[in-house]
Every structure is written in structure tokens, then in C-alpha cells.
Amino acid sequence: MSGLTGPLLDAGCVVTSGIGGLQTVLEQVRVLNEKGANRVSPFMVPMMMPNAATAAVSMRLGLGGPCETVTTACAAGTHAIGNAARMVASGRSTVAVAGGAEAVMVEIAEAGFRNMTALSNEEFSRPFDTHRNGFVMGEGAGVLILEDWDHAHARGATILAEVIGAASTADSYHITAPDPEGNGAVRCMETALADADITAADVSHINAHGTSTPLNDLAESIAVRRVFGSHRPLVTSVKGHLGHSLGAAGALEGVVSVQTLLNQVIPPTAGTTEVDPAIDLDVVLSTPVKADVDVILSNSFGFGGHNGSVIFRRYQP
């Protein structure tokens, strides 16, 4: 769809995963226990490693530039977009493939998340809702093609949007719980705004992390209010529609952000009917909203205190 064909020897690739091939691990542990070590697949390691996705993409498309994986839990997809954008902006690559993929809906992952009380006990995601009680697992993949402006124009590419800023910070607080004051998230959003050379008032819409967990949604809302003050952009979490696909979530939300800019329609937060008064954000509910959207801030926050923000701008020919 991009119109590019390989090999592209200076093209970068950052397609990431939060966990990697967990299904492969489970299958091969079963083989080990039932049939012995000699029957374990020699392909187990390349199938389970978190960098397998970006390696496969680089080989399939003939991308010879930087080929990297960012394994930062649920912030990984957003970090992939930010890191790839820097590759292009620095001149290291004229083109970069950026995104994430995750497929971990297997029994052990579900059990682990459920036993740490992270999953909804209703199997129902309702980000920012008064009655939210956990996330719903999802799977998916999302990829964006990032390209140097002059290079894209010279070949007559169809430009969908611009990546104008990105940032990454750490909470340095807890392995799973977010900083309740949102300090790391505040620094991340503010750094992304500075990187984009814009102010909070320039942001039209926030594509929130919004996992539907009590602590995460509250911490994100506190951070957003601290950064944006009296300016109240419309907020959406698409995890009500898509579930939470961990390392792919930020990449999928990047794709949604680009579609929002193209269509000038902000999607609703599915499942949410009653916004928690403690959240105090203008969350889009029920139906899509047509709006004049120029700039979108997309947030992702992951276990380990990883924070990621990326800023997209509507393309103006």
C-alpha cells in the first residue's frame, strides 16, 4: 500500500512485541515433558524470541537498516513508532517500518493476569468508567510506514499524517502499579510536546492508554489534567473496542490515530457509560464525534513503569 518495494538497504524496522512467542514456549515445554529433550524443535528459539517479528519483516521486505525490538510491555508499540521516527528524523534511514504484534491469548498468560487481578471479572472492558474492574486481553498487530518528508514527496507517496514528536520516560515507582500522581506520565507527555515544538493547547484529541483498570485509568487522568489544565481535549480509549493487546496496543492506537486524522471522526470509548467523577476527563461515549482534529497525542504505559507518548499531526499538502 505504501508503494515502496525492496530491497531498501537503509530502511529501518522496529516491529515489537511485549512478550514474544509464548504459545511456542508452552508447546515445546509440553514436548519436552512428554517426549524428551531430543524432540524439542530446533526452531523453538527463533519462534519464541521477542525480536522475531521485526527480523521477519526486515527479511521479507529486504530492509537493511537498523532492525530493532523495544520490549517495554504495554508501551512497546508506541515506543516503536517513536524510535522509528527518530531513525528517519536523524537521517539514519529514509524509511522505517514501525509497529507491534502480540498473540498471547493462552491459558498461562490469562491465568497470570487474572491471578494478579488485572483482568476484568466480567470479561468486559469499560475504560474510565465508574464500574471498571480490569482489562480484557486482545491480540493484534499494527504497522505504520514512516518516511522522510522529501523522499516521500519526491516519489509521489500518499502521505496520511505526520509524526511530529515522541517521548519515553520511567515512573521509577513500582513493577506493576503506576505512580498514583502520574509523575512519569506527566514528564512523558510534556517531553513529547516539547519534541513536537507545540503546547498542550495545540492538541485536539488524546488517544488514551485507558486499560479499564482502576489504578491505571485514574493515574493517567491525573497526569492528563496536570499537563492540559483548563484545556480539555476529547479523550478516547479504543481498548473498549479492541481489548488490550499488550505490546501491540500502542501500534494499533497509532493506526487509529492516523485514521482519526484522515476521517476527522473521533471514535467512542466502547463499554463505558458512566465516567468516574474522579477521572474528570471529556471521554467520548456512545457514538463517534465529528470534529476538527489537527493534532493527536497517543499514550501508552506499561508494567515496569514504562511510559510512551507519540504525537501525530494532520497532513497539510
PAZAPA-4460 file (N, C-alpha, C; in steps of 0.05 Angstrom, whole numbers, plus 32768, in hexadecimal, padded with zeros to 4 digits):
% residues 317
    n_x    n_y    n_z   ca_x   ca_y   ca_z    c_x    c_y    c_z   seq   type   mol
   8010   7FE8   8000   8000   8000   8000   8011   8019   8000     1      M     A
   8029   8018   800B   803A   802F   800C   8046   8036   7FF1     2      S     A
   8046   8022   7FDF   8053   8026   7FC5   8070   8021   7FC4     3      G     A
   807C   801B   7FDB   8098   8015   7FDD   809E   7FF8   7FD7     4      L     A
   80B4   7FF2   7FCA   80BC   7FD6   7FC6   80D9   7FD3   7FCE     5      T     A
   80E0   7FBB   7FD9   80FB   7FB6   7FE2   810C   7FAA   7FCC     6      G     A
   8126   7FA6   7FD1   8132   7FAC   7FEB   8137   7FCA   7FEF     7      P     A
   8136   7FD2   8008   813C   7FEE   8010   8151   7FEC   8025     8      L     A
   816A   7FF0   801D   8180   7FE9   802F   8184   7FFD   8046     9      L     A
   8178   8015   8044   817B   8028   805A   8161   8029   806B    10      D     A
   814D   8019   8064   8133   801A   8071   8134   800C   808C    11      A     A
   8129   8019   80A0   8129   800E   80BB   8110   7FFE   80C1    12      G     A
   8110   7FEF   80D6   80F9   7FDE   80DE   80F8   7FDB   80FC    13      C     A
   80E2   7FE4   8108   80DD   7FE0   8125   80C1   7FD5   8128    14      V     A
   80BE   7FBB   8127   80A5   7FAE   812B   80A8   7F9D   8144    15      V     A
   8099   7FA4   8159   80A0   7F9A   8173   808A   7F88   817F    16      T     A
   8090   7F7C   8195   807E   7F6B   81A4   8084   7F6E   81C2    17      S     A
   806F   7F6D   81D2   8073   7F6F   81EE   807D   7F55   81FB    18      G     A
   8075   7F3E   81EF   807B   7F24   81FB   8089   7F11   81E8    19      I     A
   8082   7F12   81CE   808E   7EFF   81BB   807D   7EE6   81B8    20      G     A
   808A   7ED0   81AF   807B   7EB8   81A8   8075   7EA7   81BF    21      G     A
   8062   7EAF   81D0   805B   7EA0   81E8   804E   7E86   81E1    22      L     A
   803E   7E85   81CC   8031   7E6C   81C3   8046   7E57   81BC    23      Q     A
   805C   7E60   81AF   8072   7E4E   81A8   807F   7E42   81C1    24      T     A
   8083   7E53   81D5   808F   7E49   81EE   807E   7E34   81FA    25      V     A
   8064   7E39   81FC   8052   7E26   8208   8052   7E0B   81F9    26      L     A
   8051   7E0D   81DE   8050   7DF4   81CE   806A   7DE4   81D2    27      E     A
   8081   7DF2   81D2   809A   7DE4   81D4   80A0   7DD9   81F1    28      Q     A
   8096   7DE7   8205   8098   7DDC   8220   8088   7DC2   8222    29      V     A
   8071   7DC1   8214   8060   7DA9   8214   8070   7D92   8206    30      R     A
   807C   7D99   81EF   808C   7D85   81E1   80A3   7D7B   81F3    31      V     A
   80B1   7D8D   8200   80C7   7D86   8212   80BD   7D72   8227    32      L     A
   80A6   7D78   8234   809D   7D67   824A   8092   7D4C   8240    33      N     A
   8086   7D4C   8228   8079   7D34   821E   808C   7D22   820D    34      E     A
   809E   7D2F   81FE   80AE   7D1F   81EB   80CC   7D22   81EF    35      K     A
   80D5   7D34   8201   80F1   7D36   8207   80FF   7D4D   81F8    36      G     A
   8117   7D53   8201   8126   7D6A   81F7   812D   7D68   81D9    37      A     A
   8131   7D50   81CF   8139   7D4C   81B3   8123   7D53   81A0    38      N     A
   810A   7D55   81AA   80F4   7D5B   8198   80EC   7D78   8198    39      R     A
   80F9   7D89   81A8   80F4   7DA6   81A8   80FC   7DB1   818D    40      V     A
   80EB   7DC2   8182   80F0   7DCD   8167   8109   7DDE   8166    41      S     A
   811A   7DDA   8152   8131   7DEC   814E   8128   7E08   8147    42      P     A
   810F   7E0C   8140   8104   7E27   8139   80F8   7E35   8152    43      F     A
   80FA   7E28   8169   80ED   7E34   8181   80F8   7E50   8187    44      M     A
   8112   7E53   8187   811E   7E6D   818F   8116   7E83   817B    45      V     A
   811A   7E7F   8161   8112   7E95   814F   80F4   7E9A   814F    46      P     A
   80E4   7E86   8157   80C7   7E8B   8157   80BE   7E98   8171    47      M     A
   80CD   7E96   8187   80C5   7EA2   81A0   80D1   7EBD   81A5    48      M     A
   80E7   7EC4   8198   80F5   7EDC   819F   80E5   7EF5   8198    49      M     A
   80E4   7F09   81AA   80D4   7F21   81A5   80DC   7F30   818C    50      P     A
   80F5   7F2D   8183   80FD   7F3C   816B   80F7   7F2D   8151    51      N     A
   80E8   7F17   8152   80E2   7F07   813B   80D1   7F17   8127    52      A     A
   80BF   7F27   8130   80AD   7F35   811E   80BC   7F49   810D    53      A     A
   80CC   7F59   811A   80DB   7F6E   810B   80F0   7F61   80F8    54      T     A
   80FC   7F4B   8101   810E   7F3C   80F0   8100   7F31   80D7    55      A     A
   80E8   7F26   80DB   80D9   7F1A   80C5   80D1   7F30   80B1    56      A     A
   80C9   7F47   80BB   80C1   7F5D   80A9   80D8   7F67   8099    57      V     A
   80EF   7F6A   80A6   8107   7F74   8098   810F   7F61   8082    58      S     A
   810E   7F47   8087   8115   7F33   8073   8101   7F31   805D    59      M     A
   80E8   7F33   8064   80D2   7F31   8050   80D4   7F49   803C    60      R     A
   80DA   7F60   8046   80D9   7F78   8036   80F4   7F82   802D    61      L     A
   810A   7F75   8036   8125   7F7C   802E   812D   7F97   803A    62      G     A
   8128   7F9B   8054   812F   7FB4   8062   814A   7FB0   806F    63      L     A
   815E   7FC0   8065   8179   7FBB   806F   8183   7FCF   8083    64      G     A
   8172   7FE1   808C   817A   7FF5   80A0   8177   7FEA   80BC    65      G     A
   8176   7FFB   80D1   8172   7FF2   80EC   815A   7FE0   80EF    66      P     A
   815D   7FCA   80FD   8148   7FB6   8101   8147   7FB1   811E    67      C     A
   8133   7FBC   812C   8133   7FBC   814A   8119   7FB4   8155    68      E     A
   8119   7FAC   816F   8101   7FA6   817E   8102   7FB5   8198    69      T     A
   80EB   7FC0   819F   80E8   7FCE   81B8   80D5   7FBE   81C9    70      V     A
   80DF   7FB0   81DE   80CE   7FA0   81EE   80C8   7FAE   8208    71      T     A
   80B5   7FC0   8207   80AE   7FD1   821E   8091   7FCD   8225    72      T     A
   8089   7FB4   8227   806E   7FAC   822F   8059   7FBB   821E    73      A     A
   8046   7FC7   822B   802F   7FD2   821C   8036   7FEE   8210    74      C     A
   804D   7FF8   8214   8056   8010   8207   8066   800B   81EE    75      A     A
   806A   7FF1   81E7   807D   7FEA   81D2   8075   7FF4   81B7    76      A     A
   805B   7FF2   81B0   8053   7FFB   8195   8057   8019   8191    77      G     A
   8051   8028   81A5   8055   8045   81A4   8073   804C   81A3    78      T     A
   8083   803E   81B3   80A0   8042   81B2   80AB   803B   8196    79      H     A
   80A0   8026   818A   80A9   801E   816F   80A5   8035   815B    80      A     A
   808E   8041   815C   8088   8057   814A   809B   806F   814F    81      I     A
   809E   8076   8169   80B0   808C   8170   80CD   8086   8168    82      G     A
   80D7   806E   816C   80F2   8068   8165   80F6   8068   8147    83      N     A
   80E3   805D   8138   80E5   805D   811B   80E4   8079   8110    84      A     A
   80D4   808A   811C   80D2   80A6   8113   80ED   80B4   8117    85      A     A
   80FB   80AD   812C   8115   80BA   8131   812A   80AF   811D    86      R     A
   8128   8096   8115   813A   808C   8100   8137   809D   80E7    87      M     A
   811F   80A2   80DF   811A   80B2   80C7   8122   80CF   80CB    88      V     A
   811A   80DB   80E1   8120   80F7   80E6   813E   80FC   80E8    89      A     A
   814D   80E8   80F2   816A   80EC   80F5   8179   80E8   80DA    90      S     A
   816B   80DE   80C6   8178   80D8   80AC   8184   80BD   80AA    91      G     A
   8182   80AD   80C0   818D   8092   80BF   817F   8080   80AB    92      R     A
   8164   8085   80A8   8154   8075   8095   8141   8088   8086    93      S     A
   813D   8084   806D   8129   8093   805F   810D   8088   8063    94      T     A
   810C   806F   806A   80F2   8061   806F   80F6   804F   8087    95      V     A
   80E0   804C   8097   80E0   8039   80AD   80C5   802D   80B0    96      A     A
   80C5   8013   80B5   80AC   8004   80BB   80A9   8003   80D9    97      V     A
   8093   800D   80E3   8090   800F   8101   8075   8003   810A    98      A     A
   8076   7FF3   811F   805D   7FE9   812A   8061   7FD3   813F    99      G     A
   804D   7FC3   8142   804E   7FAE   8156   803B   7F98   8150   100      G     A
   8041   7F81   815B   802F   7F69   8158   802F   7F59   8172   101      A     A
   8019   7F4E   8178   8017   7F3E   8191   8001   7F29   818D   102      E     A
   8008   7F10   8196   7FF5   7EFA   8195   7FFA   7EE9   81AE   103      A     A
   7FEE   7EF0   81C4   7FF4   7EE2   81DD   7FDA   7ED9   81EC   104      V     A
   7FC5   7ED5   81DD   7FAC   7ECC   81EA   7FAE   7EAE   81EE   105      M     A
   7FBF   7EA6   8201   7FC3   7E8A   8208   7FBE   7E88   8226   106      V     A
   7FB9   7E70   822F   7FAF   7E6B   824A   7FC2   7E77   825F   107      E     A
   7FDC   7E73   825C   7FEE   7E7C   8271   7FEE   7E9B   8273   108      I     A
   7FEC   7EA8   825D   7FEC   7EC6   825E   7FD2   7ECF   826B   109      A     A
   7FBC   7EC3   8263   7FA2   7ECB   826F   7FA2   7EC6   828D   110      E     A
   7FAE   7EAF   8295   7FAE   7EA9   82B2   7FC0   7EBC   82C1   111      A     A
   7FD7   7EC3   82B5   7FE9   7ED6   82C3   7FDD   7EF1   82C7   112      G     A
   7FD1   7EFC   82B2   7FC4   7F16   82B4   7FAC   7F15   82C7   113      F     A
   7F9C   7EFF   82C5   7F85   7EFD   82D6   7F8D   7EFB   82F4   114      R     A
   7FA2   7EEB   82FA   7FA9   7EE8   8315   7FB6   7F00   8322   115      N     A
   7FBF   7F13   8311   7FC9   7F2C   831B   7FB3   7F41   831B   116      M     A
   7F9A   7F38   8316   7F82   7F49   8316   7F83   7F60   8302   117      T     A
   7F90   7F5B   82EB   7F92   7F70   82D6   7F7B   7F6D   82C2   118      A     A
   7F6F   7F55   82C0   7F5A   7F51   82AC   7F3E   7F57   82B7   119      L     A
   7F2C   7F60   82A5   7F11   7F65   82AD   7F04   7F4B   82B6   120      S     A
   7EF5   7F4C   82CC   7EE7   7F34   82D5   7ECC   7F31   82C7   121      N     A
   7EC6   7F43   82B5   7EAE   7F40   82A4   7EB4   7F3A   8287   122      E     A
   7ECF   7F38   8281   7ED7   7F36   8265   7ECD   7F4D   8255   123      E     A
   7ECD   7F65   8261   7EC1   7F7D   8254   7ED3   7F95   825B   124      F     A
   7EDD   7FA1   8246   7EEE   7FB9   8249   7EDD   7FD2   8249   125      S     A
   7EE2   7FE3   825C   7ED4   7FFD   825E   7EE7   8013   8268   126      R     A
   7EF9   801C   8256   7F0D   8030   825E   7F01   8049   826A   127      P     A
   7F0C   8052   8281   7F05   806A   828F   7EE9   8069   829B   128      F     A
   7EDC   8053   829A   7EC1   8050   82A5   7EC2   804D   82C4   129      D     A
   7EAC   8056   82D0   7EAA   8053   82ED   7EAC   8035   82F5   130      T     A
   7EA2   8023   82E4   7EA1   8007   82EB   7EB7   7FF7   82DD   131      H     A
   7ECC   8003   82D4   7EE2   7FF5   82C7   7EEF   7FE2   82DC   132      R     A
   7EF8   7FCB   82D3   7F05   7FB9   82E7   7F1B   7FA8   82DA   133      N     A
   7F26   7FB1   82C4   7F3C   7FA2   82B8   7F3A   7FA2   829A   134      G     A
   7F50   7F99   828D   7F50   7F99   8270   7F48   7F7E   8264   135      F     A
   7F42   7F7E   824B   7F3C   7F66   823B   7F53   7F61   8228   136      V     A
   7F5E   7F49   8228   7F74   7F43   8216   7F6C   7F44   81F9   137      M     A
   7F7E   7F4D   81E8   7F7A   7F4E   81CB   7F93   7F45   81BD   138      G     A
   7F91   7F41   81A4   7FA8   7F3B   8192   7FA6   7F4D   817A   139      E     A
   7FBC   7F51   816D   7FBB   7F61   8155   7FD7   7F6B   814C   140      G     A
   7FD7   7F7A   8137   7FF0   7F86   812D   7FE9   7FA0   811E   141      A     A
   7FFB   7FB3   8120   7FF7   7FCC   8112   8012   7FD6   8109   142      G     A
   8013   7FE0   80F1   802D   7FE9   80E5   8028   8004   80D6   143      V     A
   803B   8016   80D9   803C   802F   80CA   8055   8030   80BA   144      L     A
   8054   803C   80A2   806C   8041   8092   8074   805E   8096   145      I     A
   808B   8063   80A2   8095   807E   80A6   80AA   8084   8091   146      L     A
   80A9   809D   8087   80BA   80A4   8070   80C3   80C1   8072   147      E     A
   80DB   80C5   806A   80E5   80E0   8068   80D3   80F1   8056   148      D     A
   80CE   810A   805E   80BB   811B   8050   80C3   811F   8033   149      W     A
   80DC   8127   802E   80E5   812C   8013   80E4   8113   8002   150      D     A
   80EC   80FC   800E   80EC   80E3   8000   80CF   80DB   7FF8   151      H     A
   80BC   80DF   800A   80A1   80D9   8004   8095   80EA   7FEE   152      A     A
   809B   8104   7FEF   8092   8116   7FDA   809E   8110   7FBF   153      H     A
   80B8   810A   7FBF   80C6   8105   7FA6   80BA   80ED   7F97   154      A     A
   80B1   80D9   7FA5   80A6   80C1   7F98   8087   80C2   7F95   155      R     A
   807B   80D9   7F9E   805E   80DB   7F9B   804E   80CA   7FAE   156      G     A
   8059   80C5   7FC6   804B   80B4   7FD9   8031   80C0   7FE3   157      A     A
   801F   80AF   7FEA   8006   80B8   7FF7   800C   80BC   8015   158      T     A
   800E   80D4   801E   8015   80DA   803A   7FFB   80DB   804A   159      I     A
   7FFA   80CC   8060   7FE1   80CA   8070   7FE2   80DD   8088   160      L     A
   7FF9   80E0   8094   7FFC   80F1   80AC   801A   80F5   80B2   161      A     A
   8020   8105   80C5   803B   810A   80CE   803F   8101   80EB   162      E     A
   8056   80F6   80F1   805E   80F2   810C   8070   8109   8113   163      V     A
   8068   811A   8126   8076   8133   812C   8084   8133   8147   164      I     A
   807F   811F   8157   808D   811E   8171   8088   8104   817F   165      G     A
   809B   80FD   8191   8098   80E4   81A0   80AA   80E6   81B9   166      A     A
   80A3   80D5   81CD   80B3   80D6   81E5   80B0   80BB   81F4   167      A     A
   80C3   80B6   8205   80C3   809E   8216   80CF   80A6   8231   168      S     A
   80C1   809E   8247   80CA   80A3   8262   80C4   808A   8273   169      T     A
   80CF   808A   828C   80C9   8075   829F   80BC   8081   82B8   170      A     A
   80AA   8072   82C3   809E   8079   82DD   80B2   8076   82F3   171      D     A
   80C3   8062   82F1   80D6   805B   8307   80C6   8058   8321   172      S     A
   80B0   8049   8320   809E   8048   8337   8098   802C   8340   173      Y     A
   808D   801B   832E   8084   8000   8335   8084   7FEF   831D   174      H     A
   8087   7FD5   8320   8089   7FC2   8309   806F   7FC0   82FA   175      I     A
   8058   7FC3   8307   803E   7FC1   82F9   802D   7FDA   82FD   176      T     A
   802C   7FE6   8314   801A   7FFC   831A   8026   8016   830E   177      A     A
   8015   8027   8303   801E   8041   82FA   8023   8054   8311   178      P     A
   8034   8068   830D   8037   807D   8320   801C   808B   8324   179      D     A
   8011   808B   833C   7FF6   8095   8340   7FF3   80B3   8339   180      P     A
   8009   80C2   833A   8009   80DE   8333   800E   80E2   8315   181      E     A
   8014   80CD   8307   8019   80CF   82EA   8032   80DE   82E2   182      G     A
   8046   80DF   82F4   805D   80F0   82EF   806C   80E8   82D5   183      N     A
   8071   80CE   82D2   807F   80C5   82BA   806F   80CA   82A1   184      G     A
   8055   80C6   82A2   8043   80CB   828B   8043   80E9   8285   185      A     A
   8043   80FA   8299   8044   8117   8294   805E   811F   8285   186      V     A
   8074   8114   828F   808E   811B   8282   808E   8111   8265   187      R     A
   8082   80F9   8261   8081   80EE   8246   8071   80FF   8233   188      C     A
   8059   8107   823B   8048   8117   8229   8055   8133   8225   189      M     A
   8060   813F   823A   806D   8159   8237   8086   8158   8225   190      E     A
   8095   8142   8227   80AC   813F   8216   80A4   813B   81F9   191      T     A
   808F   812C   81F4   8085   8128   81D9   807C   8142   81CD   192      A     A
   806E   8152   81DD   8064   816C   81D3   807C   817E   81CC   193      L     A
   8091   817E   81DD   80A9   818E   81D8   80B7   8184   81BF   194      A     A
   80B8   8169   81BC   80C4   815D   81A4   80B6   8166   818B   195      D     A
   809B   8169   818C   808B   8171   8175   808B   818F   8172   196      A     A
   8096   819E   8185   8096   81BB   8185   807A   81C6   8184   197      D     A
   8068   81BB   8195   804D   81C5   8197   8047   81C7   81B5   198      I     A
   802F   81D2   81BB   8026   81D3   81D7   800E   81C1   81DB   199      T     A
   8007   81BD   81F4   7FEF   81AC   81F9   7FD6   81B7   81EC   200      A     A
   7FD4   81D1   81E9   7FBD   81DD   81DD   7FBA   81D6   81BF   201      A     A
   7FD0   81CD   81B3   7FCF   81C6   8196   7FC3   81AA   8192   202      D     A
   7FC0   819A   81A7   7FB7   817E   81A4   7F99   817E   81A1   203      V     A
   7F8F   8171   818C   7F72   816F   8187   7F65   8158   8195   204      S     A
   7F74   8142   8199   7F68   8129   81A2   7F7E   8118   81AF   205      H     A
   7F76   8109   81C3   7F88   80F6   81D0   7F7E   80DA   81CC   206      I     A
   7F8F   80C9   81C0   7F8A   80AC   81BF   7F97   80A0   81D7   207      N     A
   7F87   809B   81EB   7F91   8094   8206   7F99   8076   8207   208      A     A
   7FAB   8071   821B   7FB2   8055   8220   7F99   8046   822A   209      H     A
   7F8C   8052   823F   7F71   8049   8247   7F6C   802B   8248   210      G     A
   7F79   801D   825A   7F78   8000   825A   7F5E   7FF5   8267   211      T     A
   7F4F   8005   8276   7F38   7FFD   8285   7F3F   7FF1   82A0   212      S     A
   7F58   7FF5   82A9   7F5F   7FED   82C4   7F5C   8005   82D7   213      T     A
   7F54   8001   82EF   7F4F   8018   8301   7F66   802A   8305   214      P     A
   7F7E   8020   830A   7F95   8031   8310   7FA0   803E   82F7   215      L     A
   7FA2   8030   82E1   7FAE   803B   82C9   7F9E   8051   82BE   216      N     A
   7F84   804E   82BB   7F73   8063   82B0   7F73   807C   82C2   217      D     A
   7F73   8078   82DC   7F73   808F   82ED   7F8E   809E   82EB   218      L     A
   7FA4   808F   82EB   7FBF   809C   82EA   7FC2   80AB   82CF   219      A     A
   7FB8   809F   82B9   7FBA   80AC   829F   7FA9   80C6   829F   220      E     A
   7F91   80C5   82AB   7F80   80DC   82AB   7F8D   80F3   82BB   221      S     A
   7F99   80EC   82D1   7FA7   8100   82E2   7FBD   810D   82D2   222      I     A
   7FCD   80FC   82C4   7FE3   8107   82B4   7FD9   8119   829D   223      A     A
   7FC4   8111   8290   7FB9   8121   827A   7FAF   813C   8284   224      V     A
   7FA1   813C   829B   7F97   8155   82A6   7FAE   8167   82AE   225      R     A
   7FC4   815B   82B8   7FDB   816C   82C0   7FE9   8179   82A7   226      R     A
   7FEA   816A   8291   7FF7   8174   8279   7FE5   8188   826B   227      V     A
   7FCB   8183   8269   7FB9   8192   8258   7FAA   81A8   8266   228      F     A
   7FA8   81A7   8281   7F9B   81BC   8290   7F7F   81C1   8287   229      G     A
   7F78   81DA   8280   7F5D   81E1   8278   7F56   81D8   825C   230      S     A
   7F6B   81D2   824C   7F66   81C8   8231   7F5E   81AB   8232   231      H     A
   7F46   81A4   8227   7F3B   818A   822B   7F36   817D   820F   232      R     A
   7F4B   8170   8203   7F47   8162   81EA   7F34   814A   81EF   233      P     A
   7F26   8143   81DA   7F16   812A   81DC   7F28   8112   81DE   234      L     A
   7F20   80FF   81EF   7F30   80E8   81F6   7F22   80CE   81EE   235      V     A
   7F31   80BB   81E2   7F26   80A1   81DB   7F3A   808C   81E3   236      T     A
   7F30   8075   81ED   7F40   805D   81EF   7F33   8048   81DC   237      S     A
   7F42   803E   81C8   7F37   802B   81B6   7F39   800E   81C1   238      V     A
   7F44   800B   81D9   7F45   7FF0   81E5   7F29   7FE6   81EB   239      K     A
   7F15   7FF7   81ED   7EFA   7FEE   81EF   7EF1   7FDF   81D7   240      G     A
   7EFC   7FE6   81BF   7EF6   7FD8   81A6   7F08   7FC0   81A2   241      H     A
   7F22   7FC4   81A7   7F36   7FB1   819E   7F41   7F9F   81B4   242      L     A
   7F3A   7FA5   81CD   7F48   7F97   81E2   7F64   7FA3   81E5   243      G     A
   7F74   7F96   81F7   7F8F   7FA0   81FC   7FA3   7F8C   81F0   244      H     A
   7FB0   7F93   81DB   7FC2   7F81   81CD   7FDF   7F86   81D5   245      S     A
   7FE3   7F90   81ED   7FFE   7F92   81FA   8012   7FA0   81E8   246      L     A
   8027   7F93   81DE   803B   7FA1   81CF   8032   7FAB   81B4   247      G     A
   801B   7FA2   81AA   8010   7FAC   8191   7FFD   7FC3   8195   248      A     A
   7FF5   7FC8   81AE   7FDF   7FDC   81B3   7FE6   7FF7   81A8   249      A     A
   7FFE   8001   81AE   8006   801C   81A6   8008   801E   8187   250      G     A
   8010   8008   817A   8011   8009   815D   7FF5   800A   8151   251      A     A
   7FE3   7FFA   815B   7FC7   7FFB   8152   7FBB   8016   8157   252      L     A
   7FC1   8022   816E   7FB7   803C   8174   7FC3   8052   8163   253      E     A
   7FDC   804D   815A   7FE8   805F   8146   7FD9   805E   812C   254      G     A
   7FD2   8046   8123   7FC2   8043   810B   7FA7   8051   810E   255      V     A
   7F9A   804D   8125   7F80   805A   812A   7F83   8078   812A   256      V     A
   7F99   8082   8135   7F9E   809F   8135   7FA0   80AA   8119   257      S     A
   7FAE   809C   8108   7FB1   80A5   80EC   7F96   80A5   80DE   258      V     A
   7F86   8090   80E3   7F6B   808F   80D8   7F59   80A5   80E2   259      Q     A
   7F5C   80AC   80FB   7F4D   80C2   8107   7F54   80DC   80F8   260      T     A
   7F6D   80E1   80F3   7F75   80F9   80E4   7F6B   80F9   80C8   261      L     A
   7F6B   80E2   80BB   7F62   80E0   809F   7F44   80E5   809D   262      L     A
   7F35   80D9   80B0   7F18   80D9   80AE   7F0B   80F0   80BD   263      N     A
   7F1B   80FD   80CF   7F11   8113   80E0   7EF9   810A   80F0   264      Q     A
   7EFC   80F1   80FA   7EE7   80E5   810B   7EF5   80D8   8123   265      V     A
   7EED   80DF   813B   7EF9   80D4   8154   7EE8   80BC   815C   266      I     A
   7EF4   80A4   815F   7EE4   808D   8167   7EDC   808E   8184   267      P     A
   7EC5   8081   818B   7EBD   8081   81A7   7ECC   806C   81B7   268      P     A
   7EC9   806E   81D1   7ED5   805B   81E3   7EC1   8045   81E9   269      T     A
   7EC3   802F   81DB   7EAE   801A   81DD   7EAE   800E   81F9   270      A     A
   7E96   8008   8202   7E92   7FFC   821C   7E8F   800F   8233   271      G     A
   7E97   8028   822F   7E96   803C   8244   7E7C   804C   8243   272      T     A
   7E6E   804C   8258   7E54   805B   8259   7E53   8070   826E   273      T     A
   7E63   806D   8283   7E62   8080   829A   7E7F   8086   82A2   274      E     A
   7E89   809D   829A   7EA5   80A4   82A0   7EA8   80A9   82BD   275      V     A
   7EBC   809D   82C9   7EC2   80A0   82E5   7EC7   80BE   82EB   276      D     A
   7EB9   80CA   82FE   7EBD   80E6   8304   7EDA   80ED   830B   277      P     A
   7EE9   80DA   8316   7F05   80DE   831D   7F16   80E1   8304   278      A     A
   7F0D   80D6   82EE   7F1C   80D8   82D5   7F1C   80F4   82CA   279      I     A
   7F04   8100   82C8   7F01   811D   82C0   7F0F   8123   82A6   280      D     A
   7F0A   8112   8292   7F13   8118   8276   7EFA   8118   8264   281      L     A
   7EFD   8124   824D   7EE7   8125   8239   7EE9   810C   8228   282      D     A
   7EDF   80F5   8232   7EE1   80DC   8224   7ECA   80D9   8210   283      V     A
   7ED1   80D2   81F7   7EBD   80CE   81E2   7EAE   80B4   81E8   284      V     A
   7E93   80B6   81EA   7E83   809F   81F0   7E6E   809A   81DA   285      L     A
   7E65   8082   81D8   7E4E   8079   81C8   7E52   807A   81AA   286      S     A
   7E57   8092   819F   7E58   8094   8182   7E71   80A4   8179   287      T     A
   7E7B   80A0   8161   7E91   80B0   8157   7E8A   80CD   8156   288      P     A
   7E9F   80DE   8158   7E9B   80FB   8158   7EAB   8107   8140   289      V     A
   7E9C   8114   812F   7EAA   8123   811A   7EB6   813C   8126   290      K     A
   7ED0   8141   811F   7EDE   8158   812C   7EF4   8161   8119   291      A     A
   7EFD   8179   811F   7F14   8184   8110   7F2D   817B   811F   292      D     A
   7F3A   8166   8116   7F51   8159   8124   7F6A   815F   8115   293      V     A
   7F7C   816E   8121   7F96   8174   8114   7FAD   8165   8121   294      D     A
   7FAC   8162   813B   7FC3   8155   814A   7FB8   8141   815E   295      V     A
   7FC3   8129   815E   7FBB   8114   8171   7FD4   810C   8181   296      I     A
   7FD0   810A   819B   7FE3   80FE   81AD   7FDA   80E2   81B4   297      L     A
   7FEB   80CF   81AF   7FE4   80B3   81B6   7FF7   80A9   81CC   298      S     A
   7FEB   809F   81E1   7FFA   8096   81F9   7FFA   8077   81FC   299      N     A
   8010   806D   8206   8012   8051   820E   8023   804F   8227   300      S     A
   801A   803F   823A   8028   803B   8253   802A   801D   8259   301      F     A
   8041   8014   8262   8045   7FF7   8265   804F   7FEF   8280   302      G     A
   804B   7FD5   8287   8057   7FCA   829F   8075   7FD0   829F   303      F     A
   807F   7FD5   82B7   809B   7FDD   82BA   809E   7FFC   82BB   304      G     A
   8088   800A   82B7   8089   8027   82B8   8091   8034   829E   305      G     A
   808D   8025   8287   8095   8030   826D   807F   8043   8263   306      H     A
   8086   805B   825B   8073   806E   8250   807B   8076   8234   307      N     A
   8067   8077   8222   806C   807F   8207   8056   8092   81FD   308      G     A
   805E   80A7   81EF   804B   80B9   81E2   8055   80BF   81C6   309      S     A
   8043   80C0   81B3   804A   80C8   8197   8035   80DB   818E   310      V     A
   803D   80EF   817E   802B   8104   8174   8029   8103   8156   311      I     A
   8010   8101   814D   800A   8100   8130   7FFD   811B   8128   312      F     A
   8003   8124   8110   7FF7   813C   8105   7FEA   8137   80EA   313      R     A
   7FD4   8143   80E5   7FC6   8140   80CC   7FD8   814B   80B5   314      R     A
   7FDA   813C   80A0   7FEA   8144   8089   7FDD   815B   807A   315      Y     A
   7FEC   8170   8076   7FE3   8187   8066   7FF4   8189   804D   316      Q     A
   7FE9   8182   8036   7FF9   8183   801D   8005   819F   8018   317      P     A
***
